[in-house]
């Protein structure tokens, strides 16, 4: 199962685990970077993948590293949650991880600011690797916080639009929508009402509608979450108001919150074969690159189309961008083998063939610019949409914050209130939510 498949399910848990990071041992890059990486040594690598196919892929990745570095042996432990990793980073010791991999990019700010993971900038510099020329722009951004690059991207996830080509043809729609105005019109054309429900819904706009979260919508508006002083920009950047307005207009235009929620409650599970896009109950779906394989495996009975998500009309020249997130890797500040650990991190995150091989096995998006263009990549032609989104410098992500993903949870909660009509004044709601975000960050300090 891809990294992002679990992200939304653990968002609140990840936010709760911030307290553990707050008390993590602080460390400096040089504190454990005195080891000789050419000597015989053994590293502990903890990661979060757990499915049999994923464990096999990680084992293959590590085997490639050990072949290239015969003096460095790696003990691999899979299925490790952020809570377990955080506890081990605090404790240290010979059995704790030297290198970790996490699905939770939202925790990068805390990993970096607490000193739980070392700043990788000195390591990149001594290896003559320029992260800005190595990684896609958004991935380069979500792996650092306030100049501290305590993580590196280890494969990524890109979000785009899946659409039912057969339904498009029946509705007389010749191509996927490029702007939100076109998207709204198409969603209505594709919607077939049936009494107080639907025979087919063009799109499920509600924030509980699987991957249709606030940050995934907002990514197409290219918002600036924080100003230069670190204060929330939610009430100041018009991108947020535009994003909320667009989503609410979709909710109201496709039947209203209550009718949509009633329909959604009877639809299949997001990760099962009865996902409503697979069954044709929803004609368009905002989702990540993993959905293509899952949908085809479910045998949908129609041709699946893949395209970038729409953009605001005034940003039509930026069509092709999308929202990016992914898996991260870092070195524990408590490790006494940081130079050897760097060799592992460097191999997993910057070696083109290693990244390509892992991407082929895990079916995620490669996380280096070179790997995105590699002829060794194996993929369905439609998957190229996500490769292009990852490489697009206009693609966006959610910035790291001192208290992790708490601010995203706060924004999402406001989204629930606004779409349902519980909150009616958008401007006042944005201002109040921004104040809450600032208060939470101040308390985290």
C-alpha positions in Angstrom: 0.0 0.0 0.0 1.5 3.4 -1.0 2.6 5.8 1.7 -0.2 8.3 1.2 -2.9 5.7 1.5 -2.3 5.8 5.2 -1.6 9.5 5.6 -5.1 10.8 6.1 -6.0 7.9 8.3 -3.2 8.8 10.7 -3.3 12.6 10.4 -4.7 13.2 13.9 -2.5 10.5 15.4 0.5 12.1 13.8 -0.5 15.5 15.3 -0.8 13.8 18.7 2.6 12.3 18.4 4.2 15.8 18.2 4.5 15.8 22.0 6.9 13.0 21.8 9.1 14.8 19.3 9.0 17.9 21.5 11.0 16.0 24.2 13.3 14.3 21.7 17.0 14.6 22.4 18.5 17.4 20.4 21.6 16.6 18.5 24.1 18.2 16.1 25.2 16.8 12.8 28.8 16.5 14.1 27.9 14.7 17.3 27.8 11.3 15.7 29.5 12.0 12.4 33.0 10.9 13.6 32.7 7.3 12.4 34.7 5.9 9.5 32.2 4.8 6.9 34.9 2.7 5.2 35.1 0.4 8.3 33.0 -2.7 9.0 29.8 -1.5 10.6 26.1 -2.4 11.0 23.2 0.1 10.8 19.6 -0.1 12.0 17.1 1.1 9.5 13.5 1.6 10.6 10.7 2.2 8.1 6.9 2.2 7.9 6.1 -0.1 5.0 4.4 -3.3 6.0 2.7 -5.0 3.0 4.5 -8.1 1.8 5.3 -6.6 -1.6 6.6 -3.4 0.0 8.8 -5.3 2.5 10.2 -7.3 -0.5 10.9 -4.0 -2.3 12.7 -2.5 0.7 14.8 -5.6 1.1 15.8 -5.4 -2.5 16.7 -1.7 -2.1 18.9 -2.4 0.9 20.5 -5.4 -0.8 21.6 -3.1 -3.6 23.1 -0.8 -1.1 25.0 -3.6 0.7 26.3 -4.8 -2.6 27.7 -1.3 -3.3 29.0 -1.0 0.2 30.1 -4.5 1.3 31.5 -3.2 4.6 28.1 -1.7 5.8 25.4 -4.1 6.9 21.8 -3.0 7.5 19.3 -4.5 9.9 15.9 -3.6 8.6 12.8 -3.2 10.7 9.5 -2.5 8.9 6.0 -1.5 10.0 7.3 1.2 12.3 4.8 4.0 13.1 5.9 7.5 13.9 5.1 7.0 17.5 7.5 4.1 17.8 10.1 5.9 15.8 9.8 9.0 18.0 10.1 7.0 21.2 13.3 5.3 19.8 14.8 8.6 18.7 14.4 9.9 22.3 15.8 6.8 23.9 18.8 6.2 21.7 21.0 3.1 22.4 22.4 0.3 20.2 19.1 -1.0 19.2 17.5 2.3 18.2 17.5 3.3 14.5 20.4 5.0 12.8 18.3 5.8 9.8 14.5 6.2 9.7 11.8 6.5 7.0 8.5 8.1 7.7 5.3 8.6 5.7 4.4 11.7 7.6 5.9 14.7 5.8 3.8 16.9 8.1 6.2 16.0 11.0 9.3 17.4 9.2 9.1 20.7 11.0 9.2 19.0 14.4 11.8 16.5 13.4 14.1 19.4 12.3 13.3 21.9 15.1 13.6 19.3 17.9 17.0 18.0 16.7 15.6 14.5 16.6 17.1 14.1 13.1 20.4 15.7 12.0 20.7 18.5 9.4 21.7 16.8 6.2 23.0 20.0 4.6 26.6 19.3 5.6 26.3 15.8 4.3 25.0 16.9 0.9 27.7 19.5 0.7 30.6 17.1 1.4 29.1 14.8 -1.2 28.9 17.6 -3.7 25.1 17.1 -4.2 22.9 20.1 -4.7 19.4 19.2 -3.4 17.8 22.0 -5.4 19.1 20.4 -8.6 18.5 16.9 -7.5 14.9 16.9 -6.2 11.7 18.3 -7.6 10.9 21.7 -6.2 8.0 20.7 -3.9 9.8 17.7 -2.6 12.8 19.8 -1.9 10.6 22.1 0.1 8.8 19.6 2.3 12.0 17.9 3.5 13.3 20.9 5.3 12.3 23.5 7.9 13.7 27.0 8.3 16.9 26.1 6.5 17.4 22.8 8.4 17.2 19.9 5.8 16.8 17.1 8.3 15.2 14.7 5.8 15.4 13.7 2.1 12.6 12.6 -0.1 12.3 8.8 -0.6 9.7 8.4 -3.4 6.7 10.7 -3.6 3.0 10.9 -4.3 1.3 13.2 -6.8 -2.3 14.1 -7.0 -4.3 14.3 -10.2 -7.7 13.7 -11.7 -9.2 10.3 -12.7 -12.2 10.3 -15.0 -14.6 7.8 -16.5 -14.0 8.1 -20.3 -17.2 6.2 -21.1 -19.2 8.5 -18.9 -17.5 11.5 -20.5 -18.4 10.2 -24.0 -22.1 9.7 -23.1 -22.2 13.2 -21.6 -20.7 14.7 -24.8 -17.5 15.8 -23.0 -14.5 15.5 -25.3 -11.6 16.1 -22.9 -10.8 16.4 -19.2 -11.4 19.9 -17.7 -8.5 22.2 -17.4 -10.1 25.0 -15.3 -12.4 24.8 -12.3 -15.1 26.5 -14.3 -14.9 23.7 -16.9 -14.8 21.2 -14.0 -18.0 22.5 -12.4 -19.8 22.3 -15.7 -18.6 18.8 -16.4 -19.4 17.6 -12.8 -23.0 18.7 -13.3 -23.3 17.1 -16.8 -22.0 13.8 -15.4 -24.5 13.8 -12.5 -27.6 11.7 -12.9 -30.0 12.2 -10.1 -32.3 9.3 -8.9 -35.0 10.5 -6.5 -33.3 11.9 -3.4 -30.0 10.2 -4.4 -27.9 9.6 -7.5 -27.5 7.0 -10.2 -24.2 8.6 -11.0 -22.4 11.6 -9.3 -20.1 13.7 -11.4 -17.7 14.3 -8.5 -17.9 14.0 -4.7 -16.8 17.4 -3.5 -17.2 16.9 0.3 -14.1 17.0 2.4 -14.8 13.5 3.7 -14.9 12.4 0.1 -11.7 10.4 0.3 -8.7 12.4 -1.0 -10.7 15.7 -1.5 -9.0 17.4 1.5 -8.4 21.1 1.9 -4.7 20.9 1.1 -5.3 18.9 -2.1 -7.9 21.4 -3.3 -5.7 24.4 -2.3 -2.7 22.9 -4.0 -4.2 24.0 -7.4 -4.5 27.6 -6.1 -0.8 27.8 -5.1 -1.4 29.3 -1.7 1.2 30.7 0.8 0.3 29.2 4.1 2.5 31.4 6.3 3.9 34.9 5.9 7.6 35.8 6.4 7.1 36.2 10.1 5.6 32.7 10.4 2.1 33.8 11.0 -0.9 32.1 9.3 -1.8 33.6 5.9 -5.2 31.9 5.8 -7.2 35.1 6.1 -4.8 37.2 3.9 -4.0 35.1 0.8 -7.0 35.1 -1.5 -6.0 31.6 -2.7 -7.6 30.2 0.5 -10.9 32.1 0.1 -11.0 31.1 -3.6 -10.4 27.4 -2.7 -13.1 27.3 0.0 -15.5 29.2 -2.3 -14.9 26.8 -5.1 -15.5 23.7 -3.0 -18.6 25.1 -1.4 -20.0 26.0 -4.8 -19.4 22.4 -5.9 -21.2 21.1 -2.8 -24.2 23.3 -3.3 -24.3 22.9 -7.1 -24.2 19.1 -6.9 -27.1 18.6 -4.5 -26.2 20.1 -1.2 -24.2 18.9 1.7 -26.8 16.6 3.3 -27.8 14.9 0.1 -24.2 14.3 -0.9 -23.3 13.0 2.6 -26.2 10.6 2.5 -25.0 9.3 -0.8 -21.4 9.1 0.4 -22.3 7.1 3.4 -23.6 4.2 1.2 -20.6 4.1 -1.0 -17.7 1.6 -0.9 -14.5 1.9 1.1 -11.7 4.1 -0.3 -9.1 1.2 -0.3 -11.4 -1.6 -1.3 -12.5 -2.8 -4.8 -15.9 -1.2 -4.3 -14.5 2.4 -4.3 -17.2 4.4 -6.0 -14.9 5.5 -8.9 -14.3 1.8 -9.6 -18.0 1.0 -9.6 -19.0 4.0 -11.8 -21.0 5.6 -9.0 -18.7 8.7 -9.2 -17.4 9.8 -12.6 -14.4 11.9 -11.5 -12.0 11.4 -8.6 -9.3 13.5 -7.1 -6.6 11.0 -6.1 -3.0 10.0 -6.0 -0.9 7.9 -8.5 -1.7 4.6 -6.7 -5.4 4.8 -7.7 -4.7 3.8 -11.3 -3.4 0.3 -10.4 -6.1 -0.2 -7.7 -8.8 0.8 -10.1 -7.6 -1.4 -12.9 -7.2 -4.3 -10.6 -10.9 -3.9 -9.5 -12.0 -4.4 -13.1 -14.1 -1.2 -13.6 -15.8 -2.1 -16.9 -15.0 1.3 -18.4 -11.9 3.1 -19.7 -10.0 5.1 -17.1 -8.6 8.5 -18.0 -5.9 10.4 -16.1 -5.2 14.1 -16.2 -3.8 16.9 -14.0 -6.4 18.5 -11.7 -7.9 21.7 -13.0 -6.6 25.1 -12.0 -8.3 28.5 -11.5 -9.3 30.2 -14.7 -6.7 33.0 -14.2 -4.0 30.4 -13.8 -4.8 28.4 -16.9 -1.1 28.7 -18.1 -0.2 26.7 -15.0 -2.3 23.7 -15.9 -0.3 20.5 -15.3 0.7 21.3 -11.8 -0.5 19.3 -8.8 -0.1 18.6 -5.1 2.9 16.6 -4.0 3.8 14.8 -0.8 5.8 11.6 -0.1 8.0 9.5 2.1 11.0 11.0 3.9 14.3 9.6 5.2 16.6 10.9 7.9 19.5 10.2 10.2 18.9 9.9 14.0 20.7 12.5 16.1 21.4 9.8 18.6 23.3 7.6 16.0 27.0 7.1 16.5 27.3 6.0 12.9 26.2 9.1 11.0 28.7 8.9 8.2 27.8 5.3 7.4 24.1 6.3 7.8 24.6 9.0 5.3 25.9 6.5 2.8 22.6 4.6 3.1 20.4 7.7 2.9 22.4 9.1 0.0 22.0 5.8 -1.9 18.3 5.4 -1.2 17.4 9.0 -2.1 19.9 10.2 -4.8 21.2 7.1 -6.6 19.2 7.2 -9.9 19.0 3.5 -10.5 18.2 2.8 -6.8 15.3 5.4 -6.8 14.0 4.1 -10.2 14.1 0.4 -9.0 12.3 1.2 -5.8 9.7 3.3 -7.6 9.1 0.5 -10.0 8.6 -2.0 -7.1 6.5 0.3 -4.9 4.6 2.0 -7.7 5.1 5.5 -6.3 6.6 8.5 -8.1 10.4 8.8 -8.2 11.8 11.5 -6.0 14.7 12.9 -8.1 14.6 14.8 -11.3 17.0 12.3 -13.0 14.9 9.3 -11.9 11.7 11.0 -13.3 13.3 11.0 -16.7 15.0 7.5 -16.5 14.3 5.1 -19.4 14.4 2.3 -16.8 11.1 3.5 -15.3 8.3 1.0 -16.0 4.8 2.3 -16.0 1.4 2.5 -17.6 1.5 5.3 -20.2 -1.2 7.1 -18.2 1.1 7.1 -15.2 3.3 9.7 -17.0 0.7 12.3 -15.9 2.0 11.9 -12.3 5.6 12.0 -13.4 5.0 15.3 -15.2 3.2 16.7 -12.2 6.1 15.8 -9.9 8.6 17.4 -12.3 6.5 20.6 -12.7 8.1 23.5 -10.8 4.7 25.0 -10.3 3.5 21.9 -8.3 2.9 22.6 -4.6 3.0 21.1 -1.2 2.2 21.9 2.4 5.0 23.7 4.2 6.6 22.3 7.3 5.5 23.8 10.6 6.9 23.8 14.1 4.0 21.8 15.4 3.8 19.4 12.4 0.5 19.0 10.6 -1.7 20.5 13.4 -2.4 23.6 11.2 -3.7 21.4 8.4 -6.0 19.6 10.8 -7.3 22.9 12.0 -7.9 24.1 8.4 -9.6 20.9 7.6 -11.9 21.2 10.6 -12.9 24.6 9.5 -13.6 23.2 6.1 -16.1 20.7 7.6 -17.9 23.5 9.4 -18.1 25.7 6.3 -19.2 23.1 3.8 -21.9 21.9 6.1 -23.3 25.4 6.8 -22.3 25.3 10.4 -20.1 28.3 9.7 -21.6 30.8 7.2 -19.2 33.8 7.3 -16.2 32.7 5.4 -14.1 35.8 6.0 -14.7 35.7 9.8 -14.1 32.0 9.8 -10.8 32.3 8.0 -9.7 35.0 10.4 -10.6 32.9 13.5 -9.0 29.8 12.1 -5.8 31.7 11.4 -5.7 33.0 14.9 -6.1 29.5 16.2 -3.2 28.3 14.0 -1.0 31.1 15.4 -2.0 30.3 18.9 -1.1 26.6 18.5 2.3 27.4 17.0 3.0 29.9 19.8 2.2 27.3 22.4 4.4 24.7 20.6 7.3 27.1 20.9 
